[in-house]
Amino acid sequence: MVTYVSALLYGVGGLVVAGMALLVALQEKLVYVPVLPGLTKSYPITPARLRLTYEDVWLRSSDGVRLHAWFIKLLPDCRGPTLLFFQENAGNIAHRLEMVRIMIQRLQCNVFMLSYRGYGASEGCPSQHGITKDAQVALDHLYQRTDIDTSRIVVFGRSLGGAVGTVVTKNNPDKVAALIVENTFTSILDMAGVLLPFLKWFIGGSSSKGPKVLNFLVRSPWSTIDVIGEVKQPILFLSGLQDEMIPPSHMQMLYAKAAAHNRRCVFAEFPTGMHMDTWLAGGDHYWRTIQEFLQQHVQEKKDDESSNNDIAAAIESSL
């Protein structure tokens, strides 16, 4: 009996040690994948290949890292919404261009695509702290532009990008009009147990019932569930029910947390949507859902000042 118990304890101890080793050695490679297997870090295409009008933008993050982005405009004088798009963890912004091409056409919007540090042509190495800085400098750049309607900046984040977008939206209630989150996790702490099931006994987010003794090893926790409830702007949740990477229950939990504090939340499900193709599998319903959300919550600014000035001028001339 003693031998059996000892063996069991050694086995559990071995799992913990193995889990710790995997977390220390592989976590950045699991969370951040700037280069897809078999491909190079460089962009395979540019927006010009899809006949999109775009601008190469170079930014400097607050810690000095040089970042690259594409600003793609529907038309030179387009004053519609501008979507600040934060991508998934795998690949670079060029791999999202086909989706963005359709997004611009269907939503009649501009799109700003940021390459996180370590991705595409951007310098540096990815981390939660660093990418949060990158997202902020991208938003600040957009807010300072004079060729867009800065009252209609919408943050759109998919997967990892949803975690990034939630943070920057919460931190900037005066600059972001609305938030769109698609197929995003509650936290990397919860995802550790999804990717490596035995770790769920030792790692977990705020809703986890486990002991969480290894949480301190996770360098990029991205606890979206702890941030989403603080977002005051309208939020649209887009959930692919066939998501093979992030359990759809994560999106349901994020919505529940947000809706408990924010009445301007909308949840949309797409029965055949997988992690990367919900925008494609959702078809017309997907794009109409976003259109209706933008029309309701990101309306064009009324020229009240101009009307008031005209009235004042008319009164003055009659005196």
C-alpha positions, -999 to +999 in steps of 0.1 A: +000+000+000+028+024+009+045+016-023+013+023-043+007+056-026+044+066-031+042+057-068+010+077-071+026+107-054+056+105-076+034+102-107+015+134-097+047+151-089+061+141-123+030+156-141+034+189-122+071+191-131+064+181-167+037+208-168+060+234-154+087+225-179+063+227-208+049+261-197+083+276-192+097+263-225+067+264-249+041+290-237+052+318-260+052+294-290+017+283-281+003+318-275+022+337-303+028+321-337+042+349-360+053+323-386+030+296-400+047+262-406+063+261-440+061+298-446+083+328-440+078+357-417+075+382-446+042+391-461+031+368-490+011+396-506+002+432-500-032+450-503-021+461-538-025+425-550-062+428-542-064+462-557-070+479-523-060+515-517-036+514-488-009+532-469+022+517-452+023+531-417+053+529-394+048+535-357+070+536-327+057+519-295+062+536-262+091+514-254+108+521-287+098+491-308+092+499-345+059+486-358+044+482-392+007+485-402-015+489-432-043+515-434-067+504-460-094+529-471-126+523-490-123+557-508-099+586-503-127+607-487-145+578-469-159+591-436-176+558-426-165+537-396-128+529-392-121+494-379-089+488-359-084+451-366-064+429-342-056+395-357-054+360-344-022+346-330-011+327-361+005+342-392+006+379-401-018+406-414-013+395-450-031+363-443-063+383-434-064+404-465-091+384-483-114+388-453-106+425-450-113+430-487-148+417-482-151+436-449-144+469-466-169+462-493-197+449-471-193+474-442-183+504-463-155+511-438-118+518-435-096+491-419-063+496-399-043+464-396-015+463-371+014+439-371+021+431-334+057+432-324+075+402-338+049+397-365+053+406-402+076+436-407+074+448-370+104+445-348+107+430-313+093+398-296+057+394-287+045+396-251+013+407-234+029+438-220+044+447-253+014+440-275-008+461-252+016+490-258+014+483-296-024+484-296-024+517-278+000+534-302-021+521-331-052+536-316-035+569-308-023+571-344-058+567-357-073+592-333-048+618-344-056+614-381-076+641-399-088+620-429-112+599-409-142+604-385-124+598-352-158+595-334-164+562-353-133+541-345-144+505-338-120+479-324-124+444-340-105+415-324-105+379-334-092+351-310-060+366-294-070+399-311-102+399-290-081+399-258-059+427-272-090+447-283-108+443-251-079+458-231-074+488-254-112+494-256-115+494-218-085+517-215-099+543-240-136+550-235-132+584-251-115+571-283-132+538-291-169+539-302-176+501-300-159+467-297-164+435-318-150+403-303-149+370-323-140+335-311-120+348-281-109+329-250-118+338-214-081+337-205-049+320-215-050+305-180-082+287-190-068+277-224-038+260-208-063+233-196-078+230-230-045+226-248-030+204-221-059+189-201-039+177-171-029+213-165-065+223-156-059+210-121-030+234-116-038+264-138-070+284-143-086+318-145-108+336-120-137+312-126-116+281-121-121+259-091-086+244-092-057+253-068-041+274-096-006+267-081+011+272-115-006+304-126+026+324-117+044+306-145+021+321-172+037+352-186+008+362-209-024+354-190-046+377-212-075+375-187-103+388-210-130+376-186-116+400-159-115+430-183-147+426-204-169+436-175-153+470-174-159+479-210-186+506-212-189+508-250-213+487-271-199+451-277-208+426-304-198+390-297-194+367-328-192+330-319-186+301-343-202+271-327-178+246-345-147+264-331-121+236-328-096+256-309-114+277-283-146+261-267-176+282-277-185+283-240-157+308-236-176+333-257-208+326-238-190+333-205-175+366-219-209+377-230-225+369-197-198+388-178-202+418-201-240+419-202-242+419-164-226+454-164-234+467-199-268+467-216-254+474-250-242+439-257-252+417-286-244+380-290-245+362-324-240+325-331-229+309-363-237+271-363-211+261-389-184+286-380-150+273-371-121+292-354-107+308-385-136+307-410-166+321-391-166+351-414-168+328-444-191+301-430-215+327-416-221+341-451-245+370-455-258+366-419-224+373-405-219+406-424-255+417-418-251+412-381-221+435-380-238+460-403-268+462-380-246+466-350-226+495-365-258+512-378-273+511-343-243+519-322-218+537-344-239+562-361-227+590-383-221+622-364-249+647-369-238+682-379-255+698-349-229+725-346-234+736-382-272+738-377-268+758-345-244+782-363-269+787-391-297+794-367-275+819-348-265+836-380-301+839-391-312+854-357-283+879-358-291+891-393-327+897-384-317+920-355 
